[in-house]
Amino acid sequence: MEAYFFTACAVCFGDPNSLSSKALSVAVFFLFGIVAMVLTGIAWTAFVWSRRANRLESAVTGDS
């Protein structure tokens, strides 16, 4: 194999002024935002279900 085959690209090498490095940084933060929104949605759903279960239990047992 030739030596040039193993050289790093601008993203891997870490040139902060490279357009591809900047694009990768934006992509990482975008995907982090998507993951955060999905996890927030899951947590909110669990919270709402817990609250509904408590209300239903109170209604069934007659507690106010």
C-alpha positions as CSV (number, residue, x, y, z in Angstrom):
1,M,0.0,0.0,0.0
2,E,1.1,3.5,-0.7
3,A,1.8,5.9,2.2
4,Y,-0.7,8.5,1.0
5,F,-3.5,6.0,1.6
6,F,-3.1,6.3,5.3
7,T,-3.1,10.1,5.6
8,A,-5.9,11.7,7.6
9,C,-8.5,14.0,6.1
10,A,-9.1,17.5,7.4
11,V,-11.8,16.2,9.8
12,C,-9.7,13.5,11.3
13,F,-6.5,15.5,11.4
14,G,-8.3,18.3,13.1
15,D,-7.9,21.4,11.0
16,P,-10.4,23.7,12.7
17,N,-10.6,26.1,9.8
18,S,-11.6,23.4,7.3
19,L,-15.1,23.6,5.9
20,S,-15.6,19.9,6.4
21,S,-14.6,20.2,10.1
22,K,-17.0,23.0,10.7
23,A,-19.8,21.0,8.9
24,L,-19.1,18.0,11.0
25,S,-19.2,20.0,14.2
26,V,-22.6,21.5,13.2
27,A,-23.8,18.0,12.3
28,V,-22.8,16.6,15.7
29,F,-24.6,19.4,17.6
30,F,-27.7,18.9,15.4
31,L,-27.8,15.2,16.1
32,F,-27.2,15.9,19.8
33,G,-30.2,18.2,19.8
34,I,-32.3,15.5,18.1
35,V,-31.3,12.9,20.7
36,A,-32.0,15.4,23.5
37,M,-35.5,16.1,22.1
38,V,-36.3,12.4,21.8
39,L,-35.2,11.6,25.3
40,T,-37.1,14.6,26.6
41,G,-40.2,13.3,24.9
42,I,-39.8,9.9,26.4
43,A,-39.3,11.4,29.9
44,W,-42.4,13.6,29.4
45,T,-44.5,10.6,28.3
46,A,-43.4,8.7,31.4
47,F,-44.2,11.7,33.6
48,V,-47.7,12.0,32.1
49,W,-48.4,8.3,32.4
50,S,-47.3,8.3,36.0
51,R,-49.6,11.3,36.7
52,R,-52.5,9.6,35.0
53,A,-52.0,6.4,36.9
54,N,-52.0,8.2,40.2
55,R,-55.2,10.0,39.2
56,L,-56.9,6.8,38.1
57,E,-55.8,5.0,41.4
58,S,-57.2,7.9,43.4
59,A,-60.5,7.7,41.4
60,V,-60.8,4.0,41.9
61,T,-60.1,4.0,45.6
62,G,-62.2,7.1,46.3
63,D,-59.4,9.2,47.6
64,S,-59.6,12.9,46.9
